[in-house]
Amino acid sequence: MQANDQSAPAPDLQESPPRIPRLGAAASGLVALLLVGGLFAVPILGLLIAPLGLIPVLHFQAGGSPGIRAWGPVVVLLAMAAAVGAAGLALPLLAAYFLIIVLPAVTAQAWVRWSWSDNRWVAVTTLAVAFTTLAMVAMVAQPLSPVEAVSVWLRAAAADAQDLYAAWGLAKGEMELALDAAERMASWLLPSIPVAYLVAVLFWVRPRLPVLGLPREVVPFEEYRNDEWLLVVFAAAGIGTLLLGGTARWLALNTLIAVLILYFVQGLAIIRAHLARFIGRGWLVRWGVALLCLQMPLPLLVAVLGVADNFHSLRPRANDDGGTQ
């Protein structure tokens, strides 16, 4: 009896992409809270740990569930803790959780529901973070104006650090002059620091959104371009900065800085688009270009590139044979 040499068809060896385990609603919100708490537990390293809290929340709502099921109970828990006497810890943690987790998650859900582009999601989230930060500072500053209150806070922080300056061997008079000069600028621009941090977080998580399961397209960074309506905000904030005074000027100036940060990123995308043709898109190129462009006065020049790109494209153009020039 001759054995049957025919074998069964070989199974498809192509493996499906690995699936990221999705946490439940409560676990997603609590893990995000734990990671955001790193901002206060580990002051320097916490800046790198806190953005990781976005991942479980975005991954949870990418499965079709509303994100409020994850972050909502945490917000209520922190608000209750603040109400029963733990405001000193609960309120700063609530503010950080709201800015880093809640606002990006809410705008990401709107992005999916209303079919926004990824640049619109970034712009809406950035402005929402900017206005929320300004509102928080104005509320805490009462009854003083925000600029006056920030000056008071900075003076108090400088006074507490006098012993540290002395330990470093710095003369008290020199430090007072330096702090006075820094105070005049910081009292106006301090709210823009968390906005710049949140923009960095958004562009860190942006290329990872498809992996998390969000059904929206993310264009390569070299093709990133802000929406045209952002020019209207840029013009209005610039005019307000020049013509207004007091708290209104403070609002306009920090809004202008938030918009300029977005145009700085667009300028980086233009530079990366040109450099990618010669030295590739590796991580060394990405970080090298970003760090180099942070040296003054390059940030303003790069932001000007981003603004000009809205009127005339500064990206590499395609040749007739399919190449670029």
Secondary structure, DSSP 8 states (H G I E B T S, - for coil): ------------------------HHHHHHHHHHHHTHHHHSTTTHHHHGGGGHHHHHHHHHTTS-THHHHHHHHHHHHHHIIIIIHHHHHHHHHHHIIIIIHHHHHHHHHHHTT--HHHHHHHHHHHHHHHHHHHHHHHHTTS-HHHHHHHHHHHHHHHTHHHHHHTT--HHHHHHHHHHHHHHHHHHTTHHHHHHHHHHHHHHGGGHHHHT--S----GGG----TTHHHHHHHHHHHHHH--HHHHHHHHHHHHHHHHHHHHHHHHHHHHHHHHHH-S-HHHHHHHHHHHTSTTHHHHHHHHHHHTTTS--S--B-TTS-B-
